Each structure stands twice: as structure tokens, then as C-alpha cells.
């Protein structure tokens, strides 16, 4: 995705992608939990990954995004 900064277009950073993907997965899994409560495990998994990345400064999604060529 591209965002506009001072009239210039810039590609999204890894951290912006992490927030977008994590937030989307949480909202999707919460919606799916209305059908089957087991989907809440996915919500918990995403939350735990975000929590551990705050302490370890390592996120599996960032590893994947780097391989895909997303800028830091």
C-alpha cells in the first residue's frame, strides 16, 4: 500500500503492516467467534505474539515482511 506524506507517495513500513494485519486478524477472529467460540484462540494467539514482541523485539510477521521486501 502507499500513503501520502506532504504530497509525496511512500510505501508502508513493516510496523504499519504489522498493525494492519494484526488488527484485521483480531477483528475477523472476533467476528468468527460468534459462529464458533474456538476462533477466540486465534485472537489470543495474535495478542500473545504482540505481547512477546514488545519484550523480545522479535516478531514472526516482520520476518515474513522482510522476505517480501517491505521497507523498515
N, CA, C and O atoms as CSV, one atom per row, in Angstrom:
chain,resi,resn,atom,element,x,y,z
A,1,UNK,N,N,0.837,-1.169,0.000
A,1,UNK,CA,C,0.000,0.000,0.000
A,1,UNK,C,C,0.884,1.235,0.000
A,1,UNK,O,O,2.065,1.187,0.344
A,2,UNK,N,N,0.278,2.330,-0.394
A,2,UNK,CA,C,1.012,3.587,-0.486
A,2,UNK,C,C,0.269,4.636,0.313
A,2,UNK,O,O,-0.957,4.718,0.253
A,3,UNK,N,N,1.016,5.443,1.064
A,3,UNK,CA,C,0.415,6.545,1.800
A,3,UNK,C,C,1.002,7.846,1.302
A,3,UNK,O,O,2.092,7.862,0.731
A,4,UNK,N,N,0.298,8.920,1.512
A,4,UNK,CA,C,0.753,10.221,1.045
A,4,UNK,C,C,1.291,11.020,2.222
A,4,UNK,O,O,0.607,11.184,3.232
A,5,UNK,N,N,2.524,11.521,2.090
A,5,UNK,CA,C,3.152,12.354,3.103
A,5,UNK,C,C,3.617,13.628,2.427
A,5,UNK,O,O,4.487,13.597,1.557
A,6,UNK,N,N,3.042,14.738,2.824
A,6,UNK,CA,C,3.383,16.037,2.231
A,6,UNK,C,C,3.267,16.007,0.708
A,6,UNK,O,O,4.104,16.565,-0.002
A,7,UNK,N,N,2.231,15.356,0.225
A,7,UNK,CA,C,2.012,15.292,-1.215
A,7,UNK,C,C,2.845,14.252,-1.937
A,7,UNK,O,O,2.682,14.058,-3.141
A,8,UNK,N,N,3.744,13.572,-1.213
A,8,UNK,CA,C,4.564,12.516,-1.823
A,8,UNK,C,C,4.025,11.159,-1.420
A,8,UNK,O,O,3.519,10.984,-0.311
A,9,UNK,N,N,4.135,10.208,-2.317
A,9,UNK,CA,C,3.687,8.849,-2.012
A,9,UNK,C,C,4.845,8.036,-1.455
A,9,UNK,O,O,5.948,8.038,-2.000
A,10,UNK,N,N,4.566,7.338,-0.351
A,10,UNK,CA,C,5.568,6.473,0.264
A,10,UNK,C,C,4.955,5.112,0.546
A,10,UNK,O,O,3.777,5.006,0.885
A,11,UNK,N,N,5.776,4.060,0.399
A,11,UNK,CA,C,5.317,2.716,0.718
A,11,UNK,C,C,5.174,2.568,2.231
A,11,UNK,O,O,5.866,3.243,2.993
A,12,UNK,N,N,4.292,1.702,2.652
A,12,UNK,CA,C,4.088,1.461,4.074
A,12,UNK,C,C,5.301,0.783,4.679
A,12,UNK,O,O,6.028,0.061,3.997
A,13,UNK,N,N,5.516,1.022,5.969
A,13,UNK,CA,C,6.621,0.379,6.680
A,13,UNK,C,C,6.162,-0.965,7.248
A,13,UNK,O,O,4.971,-1.276,7.261
A,14,UNK,N,N,7.120,-1.741,7.711
A,14,UNK,CA,C,6.816,-3.038,8.308
A,14,UNK,C,C,5.884,-2.886,9.507
A,14,UNK,O,O,4.960,-3.680,9.680
A,15,UNK,N,N,6.119,-1.883,10.322
A,15,UNK,CA,C,5.317,-1.702,11.528
A,15,UNK,C,C,3.874,-1.324,11.196
A,15,UNK,O,O,2.948,-1.717,11.906
A,16,UNK,N,N,3.685,-0.570,10.131
A,16,UNK,CA,C,2.324,-0.261,9.706
A,16,UNK,C,C,1.616,-1.515,9.227
A,16,UNK,O,O,0.435,-1.710,9.517
A,17,UNK,N,N,2.324,-2.366,8.495
A,17,UNK,CA,C,1.735,-3.622,8.021
A,17,UNK,C,C,1.400,-4.540,9.190
A,17,UNK,O,O,0.355,-5.190,9.188
A,18,UNK,N,N,2.286,-4.598,10.199
A,18,UNK,CA,C,2.028,-5.454,11.368
A,18,UNK,C,C,0.746,-5.014,12.058
A,18,UNK,O,O,-0.095,-5.847,12.398
A,19,UNK,N,N,0.590,-3.709,12.269
A,19,UNK,CA,C,-0.621,-3.217,12.932
A,19,UNK,C,C,-1.867,-3.503,12.096
A,19,UNK,O,O,-2.902,-3.890,12.640
A,20,UNK,N,N,-1.775,-3.314,10.780
A,20,UNK,CA,C,-2.917,-3.576,9.903
A,20,UNK,C,C,-3.300,-5.058,9.924
A,20,UNK,O,O,-4.473,-5.396,10.082
A,21,UNK,N,N,-2.320,-5.930,9.767
A,21,UNK,CA,C,-2.595,-7.369,9.705
A,21,UNK,C,C,-3.069,-7.894,11.057
A,21,UNK,O,O,-4.037,-8.653,11.115
A,22,UNK,N,N,-2.403,-7.503,12.149
A,22,UNK,CA,C,-2.802,-7.977,13.483
A,22,UNK,C,C,-4.207,-7.493,13.821
A,22,UNK,O,O,-5.030,-8.268,14.308
A,23,UNK,N,N,-4.484,-6.232,13.570
A,23,UNK,CA,C,-5.820,-5.700,13.848
A,23,UNK,C,C,-6.893,-6.380,13.025
A,23,UNK,O,O,-7.983,-6.662,13.523
A,24,UNK,N,N,-6.583,-6.645,11.762
A,24,UNK,CA,C,-7.552,-7.330,10.885
A,24,UNK,C,C,-7.828,-8.747,11.364
A,24,UNK,O,O,-8.978,-9.184,11.398
A,25,UNK,N,N,-6.768,-9.467,11.736
A,25,UNK,CA,C,-6.950,-10.840,12.210
A,25,UNK,C,C,-7.770,-10.861,13.499
A,25,UNK,O,O,-8.628,-11.725,13.677
A,26,UNK,N,N,-7.507,-9.917,14.390
A,26,UNK,CA,C,-8.270,-9.857,15.639
A,26,UNK,C,C,-9.747,-9.602,15.347
A,26,UNK,O,O,-10.610,-10.291,15.892
A,27,UNK,N,N,-10.046,-8.631,14.502
A,27,UNK,CA,C,-11.448,-8.331,14.199
A,27,UNK,C,C,-12.144,-9.480,13.468
A,27,UNK,O,O,-13.302,-9.786,13.749
A,28,UNK,N,N,-11.443,-10.109,12.540
A,28,UNK,CA,C,-12.024,-11.248,11.810
A,28,UNK,C,C,-12.285,-12.418,12.755
A,28,UNK,O,O,-13.351,-13.031,12.709
A,29,UNK,N,N,-11.301,-12.731,13.619
A,29,UNK,CA,C,-11.486,-13.871,14.523
A,29,UNK,C,C,-12.556,-13.576,15.573
A,29,UNK,O,O,-13.268,-14.488,15.995
A,30,UNK,N,N,-12.681,-12.325,15.999
A,30,UNK,CA,C,-13.768,-11.987,16.924
A,30,UNK,C,C,-15.126,-12.160,16.245
A,30,UNK,O,O,-16.076,-12.639,16.864
A,31,UNK,N,N,-15.217,-11.776,14.991
A,31,UNK,CA,C,-16.470,-11.960,14.239
A,31,UNK,C,C,-16.782,-13.442,14.078
A,31,UNK,O,O,-17.926,-13.863,14.252
A,32,UNK,N,N,-15.767,-14.232,13.748
A,32,UNK,CA,C,-15.967,-15.670,13.571
A,32,UNK,C,C,-16.296,-16.369,14.884
A,32,UNK,O,O,-16.906,-17.437,14.880
A,33,UNK,N,N,-15.896,-15.775,16.008
A,33,UNK,CA,C,-16.188,-16.396,17.306
A,33,UNK,C,C,-17.678,-16.364,17.618
A,33,UNK,O,O,-18.140,-17.095,18.494
A,34,UNK,N,N,-18.436,-15.527,16.915
A,34,UNK,CA,C,-19.890,-15.538,17.083
A,34,UNK,C,C,-20.484,-16.820,16.528
A,34,UNK,O,O,-21.549,-17.259,16.963
A,35,UNK,N,N,-19.794,-17.418,15.565
A,35,UNK,CA,C,-20.222,-18.688,14.967
A,35,UNK,C,C,-19.686,-19.858,15.784
A,35,UNK,O,O,-20.410,-20.801,16.103
A,36,UNK,N,N,-18.381,-19.772,16.117
A,36,UNK,CA,C,-17.731,-20.837,16.878
A,36,UNK,C,C,-16.728,-20.190,17.835
A,36,UNK,O,O,-15.764,-19.574,17.380
A,37,UNK,N,N,-16.931,-20.314,19.144
A,37,UNK,CA,C,-16.056,-19.662,20.130
A,37,UNK,C,C,-14.580,-20.079,20.051
A,37,UNK,O,O,-13.722,-19.404,20.620
A,38,UNK,N,N,-14.281,-21.163,19.365
A,38,UNK,CA,C,-12.886,-21.604,19.245
A,38,UNK,C,C,-12.022,-20.592,18.496
A,38,UNK,O,O,-10.799,-20.609,18.634
A,39,UNK,N,N,-12.629,-19.728,17.720
A,39,UNK,CA,C,-11.874,-18.701,16.998
A,39,UNK,C,C,-11.199,-17.715,17.951
A,39,UNK,O,O,-10.281,-16.999,17.549
A,40,UNK,N,N,-11.639,-17.671,19.201
A,40,UNK,CA,C,-11.010,-16.773,20.173
A,40,UNK,C,C,-9.568,-17.185,20.460
A,40,UNK,O,O,-8.771,-16.368,20.919
A,41,UNK,N,N,-9.228,-18.454,20.191
A,41,UNK,CA,C,-7.841,-18.870,20.351
A,41,UNK,C,C,-6.931,-18.123,19.372
A,41,UNK,O,O,-5.791,-17.806,19.713
A,42,UNK,N,N,-7.417,-17.840,18.170
A,42,UNK,CA,C,-6.636,-17.063,17.201
A,42,UNK,C,C,-6.428,-15.634,17.704
A,42,UNK,O,O,-5.343,-15.071,17.561
A,43,UNK,N,N,-7.468,-15.055,18.290
A,43,UNK,CA,C,-7.347,-13.718,18.878
A,43,UNK,C,C,-6.293,-13.716,19.978
A,43,UNK,O,O,-5.456,-12.816,20.047
A,44,UNK,N,N,-6.341,-14.725,20.832
A,44,UNK,CA,C,-5.360,-14.832,21.920
A,44,UNK,C,C,-3.952,-15.030,21.375
A,44,UNK,O,O,-2.997,-14.458,21.902
A,45,UNK,N,N,-3.814,-15.835,20.323
A,45,UNK,CA,C,-2.500,-16.081,19.715
A,45,UNK,C,C,-1.895,-14.781,19.182
A,45,UNK,O,O,-0.712,-14.514,19.395
A,46,UNK,N,N,-2.696,-13.978,18.496
A,46,UNK,CA,C,-2.206,-12.700,17.964
A,46,UNK,C,C,-1.818,-11.778,19.118
A,46,UNK,O,O,-0.775,-11.125,19.071
A,47,UNK,N,N,-2.644,-11.726,20.140
A,47,UNK,CA,C,-2.334,-10.891,21.304
A,47,UNK,C,C,-1.055,-11.319,21.998
A,47,UNK,O,O,-0.245,-10.475,22.384
A,48,UNK,N,N,-0.866,-12.620,22.161
A,48,UNK,CA,C,0.358,-13.117,22.786
A,48,UNK,C,C,1.593,-12.809,21.940
A,48,UNK,O,O,2.649,-12.481,22.480
A,49,UNK,N,N,1.466,-12.913,20.625
A,49,UNK,CA,C,2.590,-12.569,19.754
A,49,UNK,C,C,2.945,-11.095,19.864
A,49,UNK,O,O,4.123,-10.740,19.894
A,50,UNK,N,N,1.933,-10.234,19.924
A,50,UNK,CA,C,2.204,-8.805,20.078
A,50,UNK,C,C,2.866,-8.523,21.423
A,50,UNK,O,O,3.777,-7.701,21.514
A,51,UNK,N,N,2.404,-9.208,22.464
A,51,UNK,CA,C,2.975,-9.020,23.795
A,51,UNK,C,C,4.427,-9.487,23.856
A,51,UNK,O,O,5.286,-8.777,24.380
A,52,UNK,N,N,4.705,-10.672,23.326
A,52,UNK,CA,C,6.085,-11.171,23.371
A,52,UNK,C,C,6.998,-10.313,22.515
A,52,UNK,O,O,8.166,-10.134,22.859
A,53,UNK,N,N,6.496,-9.774,21.401
A,53,UNK,CA,C,7.351,-8.943,20.555
A,53,UNK,C,C,7.713,-7.625,21.239
A,53,UNK,O,O,8.744,-7.029,20.929
A,54,UNK,N,N,6.877,-7.173,22.161
A,54,UNK,CA,C,7.198,-5.964,22.917
A,54,UNK,C,C,8.402,-6.195,23.828
A,54,UNK,O,O,9.192,-5.280,24.064
A,55,UNK,N,N,8.541,-7.422,24.339
A,55,UNK,CA,C,9.641,-7.725,25.258
A,55,UNK,C,C,10.884,-8.253,24.550
A,55,UNK,O,O,12.004,-7.992,24.989
A,56,UNK,N,N,10.696,-8.992,23.457
A,56,UNK,CA,C,11.841,-9.614,22.794
A,56,UNK,C,C,12.310,-8.850,21.566
A,56,UNK,O,O,13.399,-9.107,21.053
A,57,UNK,N,N,11.494,-7.911,21.090
A,57,UNK,CA,C,11.795,-7.140,19.877
A,57,UNK,C,C,11.945,-8.057,18.662
A,57,UNK,O,O,12.715,-7.765,17.747
A,58,UNK,N,N,11.198,-9.172,18.659
A,58,UNK,CA,C,11.192,-10.113,17.539
A,58,UNK,C,C,9.750,-10.470,17.226
A,58,UNK,O,O,8.984,-10.837,18.118
A,59,UNK,N,N,9.383,-10.359,15.953
A,59,UNK,CA,C,8.024,-10.652,15.525
A,59,UNK,C,C,8.078,-11.541,14.283
A,59,UNK,O,O,8.728,-11.183,13.301
A,60,UNK,N,N,7.409,-12.689,14.310
A,60,UNK,CA,C,7.434,-13.579,13.150
A,60,UNK,C,C,6.909,-12.915,11.876
A,60,UNK,O,O,7.394,-13.201,10.782
A,61,UNK,N,N,5.927,-12.037,12.015
A,61,UNK,CA,C,5.370,-11.364,10.839
A,61,UNK,C,C,6.389,-10.427,10.201
A,61,UNK,O,O,6.415,-10.289,8.978
A,62,UNK,N,N,7.217,-9.787,10.998
A,62,UNK,CA,C,8.241,-8.895,10.436
A,62,UNK,C,C,9.263,-9.693,9.645
A,62,UNK,O,O,9.762,-9.221,8.623
A,63,UNK,N,N,9.581,-10.900,10.106
A,63,UNK,CA,C,10.495,-11.769,9.354
A,63,UNK,C,C,9.912,-12.040,7.965
A,63,UNK,O,O,10.620,-11.970,6.961
A,64,UNK,N,N,8.614,-12.352,7.922
A,64,UNK,CA,C,7.944,-12.604,6.651
A,64,UNK,C,C,7.904,-11.342,5.783
A,64,UNK,O,O,8.149,-11.408,4.578
A,65,UNK,N,N,7.600,-10.212,6.386
A,65,UNK,CA,C,7.534,-8.963,5.624
A,65,UNK,C,C,8.894,-8.578,5.039
A,65,UNK,O,O,8.969,-8.056,3.927
A,66,UNK,N,N,9.972,-8.838,5.795
A,66,UNK,CA,C,11.321,-8.573,5.269
A,66,UNK,C,C,11.589,-9.418,4.035
A,66,UNK,O,O,12.154,-8.935,3.053
A,67,UNK,N,N,11.180,-10.693,4.088
A,67,UNK,CA,C,11.387,-11.581,2.942
A,67,UNK,C,C,10.576,-11.126,1.743
A,67,UNK,O,O,10.966,-11.362,0.599
A,68,UNK,N,N,9.446,-10.474,1.998
A,68,UNK,CA,C,8.609,-9.954,0.915
A,68,UNK,C,C,9.094,-8.603,0.402
A,68,UNK,O,O,8.545,-8.070,-0.562
A,69,UNK,N,N,10.121,-8.048,1.042
A,69,UNK,CA,C,10.713,-6.811,0.569
A,69,UNK,C,C,10.078,-5.535,1.078
A,69,UNK,O,O,10.277,-4.469,0.496
A,70,UNK,N,N,9.307,-5.629,2.170
A,70,UNK,CA,C,8.684,-4.436,2.743
A,70,UNK,C,C,9.756,-3.643,3.478
A,70,UNK,O,O,10.565,-4.216,4.208
A,71,UNK,N,N,9.763,-2.328,3.288
A,71,UNK,CA,C,10.814,-1.496,3.899
A,71,UNK,C,C,10.604,-1.352,5.402
A,71,UNK,O,O,9.491,-1.470,5.915
A,72,UNK,N,N,11.711,-1.092,6.086
A,72,UNK,CA,C,11.658,-0.897,7.538
A,72,UNK,C,C,11.131,0.465,7.788
A,72,UNK,O,O,10.991,0.871,8.942
